[in-house]
Amino acid sequence: MSNDKVTRILKRDGSLADFDREKVITAIYKAAAAVGGHDRALSEKLADEAIDILNHAYAPPDMPSVEDVQDVVEKVLIENGHARTAKTYIVYRENRRRERERKSSKKTRERPLPYRLMYENLVWNLDHSCETIEKLNQHVRSGTIADLVTEADATYSENVARAAEAVAATEGTRLIIVAGPSPSGKTTTTAKLSNRLKDLGIETVLLNLDHYFFNLELHPRDEHGDYDFETPEALDLNLINEHLGELVEGRTVEMPQYDFKTGKRTEATASVSIKPDQVILIDTLHGLHKPLTESIDDEMKFKVYIETAPILRDEEGKFIRWTDIRLLRRMVRDHAHRGYDPKETVGHWHYVRRSELKHIIPFIRDADYVLNGALPYELPFHKKHSYGHFPGFIKAWAGDRKRRDALMRAERVFEVLTRVKAYEDESIIPGDSLLREFIGGSIYKLH
């Protein structure tokens, strides 16, 4: 293609190589052939579409990396309806990544691009016929949602197991961090990760950083009386670093205890210490925020990031927003376990979004492993718990210019839930499911 701007490619070792169109064609053709496709002309057409995207995205001196090219190829395969080929291509990339990790004694980092989570989730949903709200409703009507719950939970557990294997393969780790936006499922993921690491011969000691929140009255309040406790500075960073350093040195610390229903630390503390062969495990919203753990050398940390990346469309083809799923989770959890009115949760959500856009999302690339905590079956259960609250929110905020953001969010989520068919029987959700972290009934100690 004579008008190509992409003539060079950045290899994984940092060197540059000539961009080879034929290699892109061959990669697509091999993935298609693995699922019975042998159309060379179609492979060329798809390759050229991917190259055209790259030509619009890059221009000298900027050149794409190998991973950038592969990400675009996955995007083109998915958007052109070749989900099976895309799945094969994704599996091939993952196997190659693992092979590189086995050959290297150093820690290697998976590029935590949202596209990867999106592709894997979309392919899974396509394979299980749950990529749209209507198809999800069909599972509810036919009773096959129980099978969907079983298979989705098994996939999530497998993802956590792979994260544990990545931790176990990394030498010198003294601190494992499970980070992610609120509420992405960090607590359940942390519990499952700890159990899996134990199976692999690694014993962990949990340090719940939620207990390091300052008392609620120390946080600023807005005109509605709402506290902003979503920033990293809402935590006692100095005390966290002091305790982490002491623990790694083998000393015992007195960890504070925080009561979310009162918004204050209690007088009680919990004695915590670690043995030389144990590893600290923390679950925290701001685990990727460097000042949070700056007392620990970076080579001693392994950072797991969990995102809620569902790929689900309505009948108009619009994708459900990731943040809306998390909002529903938090509404249920905070009402049941932290004494918050669901209206307060929705009205407070702008603080959540502002903080994660500033303090979390920009640093996803610092993670050592990224996994997806989205559950394709959860909306029918969220409808049961949350749907009835929204008409009151919408009525209360109608015409209030200061609550325009909350009103728009409430109307959007209410419209999504209106399209979803509720499912009442929660007995089909096992006690170790991530969804139990929010609706209650988890086998893990969560709150």
C-alpha positions as CSV (number, residue, x, y, z in Angstrom):
1,M,0.0,0.0,0.0
2,S,1.9,3.0,-1.3
3,N,0.4,5.6,1.1
4,D,1.4,3.7,4.2
5,K,2.6,5.9,7.0
6,V,3.5,2.9,9.2
7,T,6.7,1.6,7.7
8,R,8.5,0.5,10.9
9,I,7.3,-1.3,14.1
10,L,8.6,-1.3,17.6
11,K,9.6,-4.7,18.8
12,R,9.2,-5.9,22.4
13,D,13.0,-5.5,23.0
14,G,12.8,-1.9,22.1
15,S,14.3,-2.2,18.6
16,L,12.7,-1.1,15.3
17,A,12.0,-3.4,12.4
18,D,10.4,-3.0,9.0
19,F,6.6,-3.3,9.0
20,D,5.6,-6.4,7.1
21,R,2.0,-6.5,5.7
22,E,2.5,-10.2,4.9
23,K,3.0,-11.1,8.5
24,V,-0.4,-9.5,9.4
25,I,-2.1,-11.4,6.6
26,T,-0.5,-14.7,7.7
27,A,-1.5,-14.2,11.3
28,I,-5.1,-13.6,10.4
29,Y,-5.1,-16.5,7.9
30,K,-3.7,-19.0,10.5
31,A,-6.2,-18.0,13.1
32,A,-9.1,-18.4,10.6
33,A,-7.7,-21.7,9.4
34,A,-7.7,-23.0,12.9
35,V,-11.5,-22.7,13.0
36,G,-12.0,-24.0,9.4
37,G,-11.6,-20.8,7.4
38,H,-9.2,-20.8,4.4
39,D,-10.1,-17.5,2.5
40,R,-6.8,-15.8,1.6
41,A,-8.5,-12.9,-0.1
42,L,-10.6,-12.2,3.1
43,S,-7.5,-12.4,5.2
44,E,-5.9,-9.7,3.0
45,K,-9.0,-7.5,3.1
46,L,-9.0,-7.7,6.9
47,A,-5.3,-7.1,7.2
48,D,-5.6,-4.0,4.9
49,E,-8.4,-2.7,7.1
50,A,-6.2,-3.1,10.2
51,I,-3.3,-1.4,8.4
52,D,-5.5,1.5,7.4
53,I,-6.5,2.1,11.0
54,L,-2.8,2.1,12.0
55,N,-2.0,4.6,9.2
56,H,-4.6,7.0,10.6
57,A,-3.4,6.5,14.1
58,Y,0.4,6.7,13.6
59,A,2.7,8.9,11.6
60,P,6.5,9.3,11.7
61,P,8.3,9.5,14.0
62,D,5.7,7.7,16.1
63,M,5.5,4.0,15.2
64,P,3.2,1.3,16.6
65,S,4.5,-1.6,18.8
66,V,3.9,-5.2,18.0
67,E,1.2,-5.2,20.7
68,D,-0.5,-2.2,19.2
69,V,-0.7,-3.9,15.8
70,Q,-2.1,-7.1,17.4
71,D,-4.7,-5.1,19.3
72,V,-6.0,-3.5,16.1
73,V,-6.1,-6.8,14.4
74,E,-8.3,-8.1,17.2
75,K,-10.5,-5.1,16.9
76,V,-11.0,-5.6,13.2
77,L,-11.8,-9.3,13.5
78,I,-14.4,-8.6,16.2
79,E,-16.0,-5.6,14.4
80,N,-16.3,-7.6,11.2
81,G,-18.1,-10.5,12.9
82,H,-15.3,-13.0,13.0
83,A,-15.6,-13.8,16.7
84,R,-14.3,-17.4,16.4
85,T,-11.2,-16.3,14.5
86,A,-10.7,-13.5,17.0
87,K,-10.9,-16.0,19.9
88,T,-8.3,-18.2,18.3
89,Y,-6.1,-15.1,17.8
90,I,-6.5,-14.0,21.4
91,V,-5.7,-17.5,22.7
92,Y,-2.6,-17.6,20.5
93,R,-1.4,-14.3,21.8
94,E,-2.0,-15.4,25.4
95,N,0.0,-18.6,24.9
96,R,2.9,-16.7,23.3
97,R,2.9,-14.3,26.2
98,R,3.1,-17.2,28.7
99,E,5.9,-18.7,26.7
100,R,7.8,-15.5,26.9
101,E,7.3,-15.4,30.6
102,R,8.6,-18.9,31.1
103,K,11.7,-18.0,29.1
104,S,12.4,-14.9,31.1
105,S,13.6,-14.8,34.8
106,K,12.4,-11.2,35.0
107,K,8.9,-9.9,35.7
108,T,7.0,-9.3,32.5
109,R,4.0,-7.1,32.3
110,E,0.8,-7.8,30.4
111,R,-0.3,-4.7,28.6
112,P,-3.5,-3.8,30.5
113,L,-5.4,-2.4,27.6
114,P,-9.2,-2.1,28.0
115,Y,-9.5,-3.6,24.5
116,R,-8.2,-6.9,25.7
117,L,-10.8,-7.2,28.4
118,M,-13.5,-6.1,26.0
119,Y,-12.5,-8.6,23.3
120,E,-12.3,-11.5,25.7
121,N,-15.6,-10.7,27.3
122,L,-17.3,-10.2,23.9
123,V,-16.1,-13.5,22.6
124,W,-17.2,-15.3,25.7
125,N,-20.6,-13.6,25.6
126,L,-21.0,-14.5,21.9
127,D,-20.1,-18.1,22.7
128,H,-22.7,-18.2,25.5
129,S,-25.4,-16.1,23.7
130,C,-25.5,-13.3,26.3
131,E,-24.0,-10.4,24.4
132,T,-27.3,-8.4,24.4
133,I,-30.0,-7.6,27.0
134,E,-32.5,-9.5,24.9
135,K,-30.4,-12.6,24.9
136,L,-29.8,-12.3,28.6
137,N,-33.6,-12.0,29.1
138,Q,-34.0,-15.2,27.1
139,H,-31.8,-17.0,29.6
140,V,-34.0,-15.7,32.4
141,R,-37.2,-16.8,30.6
142,S,-35.9,-20.2,29.6
143,G,-34.3,-20.9,33.0
144,T,-30.8,-21.4,31.5
145,I,-29.5,-18.4,33.5
146,A,-28.4,-21.0,36.2
147,D,-26.0,-22.5,33.6
148,L,-24.8,-19.1,32.7
149,V,-24.0,-18.3,36.3
150,T,-22.1,-21.5,36.7
151,E,-20.0,-21.0,33.6
152,A,-19.4,-17.3,34.2
153,D,-18.2,-17.9,37.7
154,A,-15.9,-20.7,36.6
155,T,-14.3,-18.4,34.0
156,Y,-13.8,-15.7,36.6
157,S,-12.2,-18.2,39.0
158,E,-9.9,-19.4,36.2
159,N,-8.8,-15.8,35.6
160,V,-7.9,-15.4,39.3
161,A,-6.1,-18.7,39.2
162,R,-4.0,-17.4,36.3
163,A,-3.2,-14.2,38.2
164,A,-2.0,-16.4,41.2
165,E,0.2,-18.4,38.9
166,A,1.7,-15.1,37.6
167,V,2.4,-14.0,41.2
168,A,4.0,-17.4,42.0
169,A,6.3,-17.2,39.0
170,T,7.7,-13.8,40.2
171,E,10.6,-14.0,42.6
172,G,11.2,-11.6,45.4
173,T,7.5,-10.5,45.9
174,R,6.7,-9.3,49.5
175,L,3.6,-7.2,48.7
176,I,0.7,-8.2,46.5
177,I,-1.7,-5.4,45.6
178,V,-5.2,-5.9,44.4
179,A,-6.5,-2.6,43.0
180,G,-9.4,-1.5,40.9
181,P,-12.2,1.0,40.8
182,S,-15.2,0.9,43.1
183,P,-16.7,-1.6,43.3
184,S,-15.0,-4.0,40.9
185,G,-14.9,-7.0,43.1
186,K,-11.5,-6.5,44.8
187,T,-12.5,-8.1,48.1
188,T,-13.7,-11.4,46.6
189,T,-10.8,-11.4,44.2
190,T,-8.4,-10.9,47.0
191,A,-9.9,-13.8,49.0
192,K,-9.8,-16.1,45.9
193,L,-6.3,-15.1,45.1
194,S,-5.1,-15.8,48.6
195,N,-6.7,-19.3,48.5
196,R,-5.1,-20.1,45.2
197,L,-1.7,-18.8,46.3
198,K,-2.0,-21.1,49.3
199,D,-2.5,-24.0,47.0
200,L,0.7,-23.0,45.2
201,G,2.6,-22.9,48.5
202,I,2.5,-19.1,49.1
203,E,1.0,-17.9,52.4
204,T,-0.4,-14.4,52.5
205,V,-1.3,-12.0,55.3
206,L,-4.2,-9.7,54.5
207,L,-3.9,-6.0,55.3
208,N,-7.2,-4.3,54.6
209,L,-6.4,-0.7,53.8
210,D,-10.0,0.4,54.2
211,H,-9.2,0.5,57.9
212,Y,-6.8,3.3,57.3
213,F,-9.5,5.8,56.3
214,F,-9.4,9.1,58.3
215,N,-12.6,9.8,60.3
216,L,-15.4,11.0,58.0
217,E,-15.6,14.5,59.6
218,L,-12.0,15.2,58.5
219,H,-13.1,15.0,54.8
220,P,-14.4,18.1,52.9
221,R,-18.2,18.4,52.4
222,D,-20.0,19.8,49.4
223,E,-23.1,22.0,49.3
224,H,-25.3,18.9,49.7
225,G,-23.5,17.8,52.9
226,D,-21.8,14.9,51.0
227,Y,-18.2,13.9,52.0
228,D,-15.5,13.3,49.4
229,F,-13.7,10.2,50.6
230,E,-12.8,8.8,47.2
231,T,-9.3,10.4,46.9
232,P,-6.1,8.7,48.0
233,E,-5.6,11.4,50.6
234,A,-8.7,10.1,52.4
235,L,-6.4,7.3,53.6
236,D,-3.7,7.8,56.2
237,L,-0.8,7.4,53.7
238,N,1.9,8.0,56.2
239,L,0.6,5.3,58.6
240,I,0.1,2.9,55.7
241,N,3.7,3.3,54.6
242,E,5.0,3.1,58.2
243,H,3.2,-0.2,58.8
244,L,4.2,-1.7,55.5
245,G,7.8,-1.0,56.1
246,E,7.7,-2.4,59.6
247,L,5.9,-5.5,58.5
248,V,8.5,-6.2,55.8
249,E,11.2,-5.8,58.4
250,G,9.5,-8.4,60.6
251,R,7.9,-6.2,63.2
252,T,4.3,-6.3,64.5
253,V,2.0,-3.4,63.8
254,E,-1.3,-2.4,65.4
255,M,-3.7,-2.0,62.4
256,P,-6.6,0.5,63.0
257,Q,-10.2,-0.7,62.7
258,Y,-12.7,1.4,60.8
259,D,-16.5,1.3,61.1
260,F,-18.1,2.3,57.9
261,K,-21.5,2.8,59.5
262,T,-20.2,5.4,61.9
263,G,-17.5,6.8,59.6
264,K,-14.9,6.5,62.3
265,R,-12.0,4.4,63.5
266,T,-12.9,2.4,66.6
267,E,-10.7,2.2,69.7
268,A,-9.8,-1.4,68.9
269,T,-6.8,-2.3,66.8
270,A,-5.6,-5.6,65.3
271,S,-2.1,-6.9,65.7
272,V,-0.6,-7.9,62.4
273,S,2.8,-9.4,61.6
274,I,4.3,-11.5,58.8
275,K,6.9,-14.3,58.8
276,P,9.9,-14.3,56.4
277,D,8.1,-16.8,54.1
278,Q,4.8,-14.9,54.1
279,V,3.6,-12.2,51.7
280,I,1.5,-9.1,52.5
281,L,-1.7,-8.9,50.5
282,I,-3.7,-5.7,50.3
283,D,-7.0,-4.9,48.7
284,T,-7.4,-1.2,48.0
285,L,-9.1,1.2,45.6
286,H,-5.8,3.2,45.1
287,G,-3.3,0.4,44.9
288,L,-1.7,1.8,41.8
289,H,-1.2,5.2,43.5
290,K,2.6,5.3,44.0
291,P,2.6,7.3,47.3
292,L,0.4,4.6,48.9
293,T,3.1,2.0,49.0
294,E,6.3,4.1,48.4
295,S,8.0,2.6,51.5
296,I,8.2,-0.8,49.6
297,D,10.7,-1.2,46.7
298,D,8.9,-1.7,43.3
299,E,10.7,-4.9,42.7
300,M,9.0,-6.4,45.8
301,K,5.5,-5.5,44.6
302,F,3.1,-7.4,42.4
303,K,0.1,-5.4,41.3
304,V,-3.2,-7.0,40.2
305,Y,-5.8,-4.8,38.6
306,I,-9.4,-5.8,38.3
307,E,-11.8,-4.0,36.0
308,T,-15.5,-4.5,35.5
309,A,-15.6,-4.6,31.7
310,P,-18.9,-6.1,30.5
311,I,-19.7,-6.1,26.8
312,L,-23.5,-5.9,26.7
313,R,-25.7,-4.1,24.2
314,D,-29.4,-3.0,24.3
315,E,-31.7,-3.5,21.3
316,E,-30.6,-0.2,19.8
317,G,-27.0,-1.5,19.7
318,K,-25.7,0.8,22.5
319,F,-23.3,-0.7,25.0
320,I,-24.0,-0.6,28.7
321,R,-21.5,1.5,30.5
322,W,-19.1,-0.2,32.8
323,T,-19.5,2.5,35.4
324,D,-23.3,1.9,35.6
325,I,-22.8,-1.8,36.5
326,R,-20.4,-0.8,39.3
327,L,-22.9,1.9,40.5
328,L,-25.6,-0.8,40.8
329,R,-23.2,-3.0,42.7
330,R,-22.3,-0.2,45.1
331,M,-25.9,0.8,45.7
332,V,-26.7,-2.7,46.9
333,R,-23.5,-3.2,48.9
334,D,-23.5,0.2,50.7
335,H,-27.2,0.0,51.6
336,A,-26.8,-3.5,53.1
337,H,-23.4,-3.2,54.7
338,R,-22.5,0.4,55.2
339,G,-25.8,2.0,56.1
340,Y,-26.0,4.3,53.0
341,D,-29.3,5.3,51.4
342,P,-29.2,4.2,47.7
343,K,-30.0,7.8,46.8
344,E,-26.8,8.9,48.5
345,T,-24.8,6.4,46.5
346,V,-26.1,7.7,43.2
347,G,-25.7,11.4,44.2
348,H,-22.2,10.7,45.4
349,W,-21.1,8.9,42.3
350,H,-19.5,11.9,40.6
351,Y,-16.9,11.8,43.3
352,V,-16.2,8.2,42.5
353,R,-15.8,8.9,38.8
354,R,-13.7,12.0,39.3
355,S,-11.3,10.2,41.5
356,E,-10.9,7.1,39.3
357,L,-10.4,9.2,36.2
358,K,-7.6,11.1,38.0
359,H,-6.0,8.5,40.4
360,I,-6.8,5.0,39.0
361,I,-7.4,4.7,35.2
362,P,-4.2,6.7,34.1
363,F,-2.1,4.2,36.0
364,I,-3.5,0.9,34.8
365,R,-0.4,0.3,32.7
366,D,1.6,0.0,36.0
367,A,-0.2,-3.2,36.8
368,D,1.5,-6.5,36.5
369,Y,-1.7,-8.4,35.8
370,V,-5.2,-7.3,34.7
371,L,-8.4,-9.4,35.0
372,N,-12.0,-8.8,34.3
373,G,-14.6,-9.0,37.1
374,A,-17.6,-8.5,34.9
375,L,-20.4,-11.0,35.3
376,P,-22.7,-11.3,32.2
377,Y,-25.6,-12.5,34.4
378,E,-25.8,-9.9,37.1
379,L,-28.2,-7.3,35.7
380,P,-31.4,-9.4,36.3
381,F,-30.4,-9.6,40.0
382,H,-29.5,-5.9,40.2
383,K,-33.0,-5.2,38.9
384,K,-34.5,-7.1,41.8
385,H,-32.6,-5.0,44.3
386,S,-32.4,-1.6,42.8
387,Y,-35.1,-0.9,40.2
388,G,-37.7,0.4,42.6
389,H,-35.4,3.1,44.0
390,F,-34.9,5.0,40.8
391,P,-38.3,6.6,40.2
392,G,-37.9,8.4,43.6
393,F,-34.5,9.7,42.7
394,I,-35.6,11.0,39.3
395,K,-38.6,12.7,40.8
396,A,-36.6,14.3,43.6
397,W,-33.9,15.6,41.3
398,A,-36.1,16.8,38.4
399,G,-35.5,20.5,37.8
400,D,-32.6,20.7,40.3
401,R,-29.8,22.2,38.2
402,K,-27.3,21.3,40.9
403,R,-28.2,17.6,40.6
404,R,-28.2,17.5,36.9
405,D,-25.3,15.0,36.8
406,A,-27.0,12.7,39.2
407,L,-30.4,12.9,37.4
408,M,-28.8,12.0,34.1
409,R,-27.1,9.1,35.6
410,A,-30.3,7.9,37.4
411,E,-32.3,8.2,34.2
412,R,-29.8,6.3,32.2
413,V,-29.5,3.4,34.6
414,F,-33.2,3.2,35.1
415,E,-33.7,3.0,31.4
416,V,-31.3,0.0,31.2
417,L,-33.0,-1.8,34.1
418,T,-36.4,-1.2,32.5
419,R,-35.2,-3.4,29.5
420,V,-33.9,-6.2,31.8
421,K,-36.1,-9.0,33.0
422,A,-35.6,-9.5,36.8
423,Y,-34.7,-12.9,38.3
424,E,-35.8,-13.5,41.8
425,D,-34.2,-16.8,42.8
426,E,-30.7,-16.0,44.2
427,S,-30.1,-19.6,45.3
428,I,-28.5,-20.3,42.0
429,I,-25.6,-17.9,42.9
430,P,-23.0,-19.8,44.8
431,G,-21.5,-18.4,48.0
432,D,-18.1,-17.9,46.5
433,S,-19.5,-15.9,43.6
434,L,-18.1,-12.3,43.1
435,L,-21.7,-11.1,42.9
436,R,-22.2,-12.2,46.5
437,E,-19.9,-9.5,47.6
438,F,-22.6,-7.0,46.7
439,I,-26.0,-8.8,47.2
440,G,-24.9,-10.6,50.3
441,G,-24.4,-14.3,51.2
442,S,-20.7,-14.6,50.5
443,I,-18.7,-17.3,52.1
444,Y,-15.8,-14.8,52.4
445,K,-15.4,-12.3,55.2
446,L,-16.0,-9.1,53.3
447,H,-17.2,-6.2,55.4
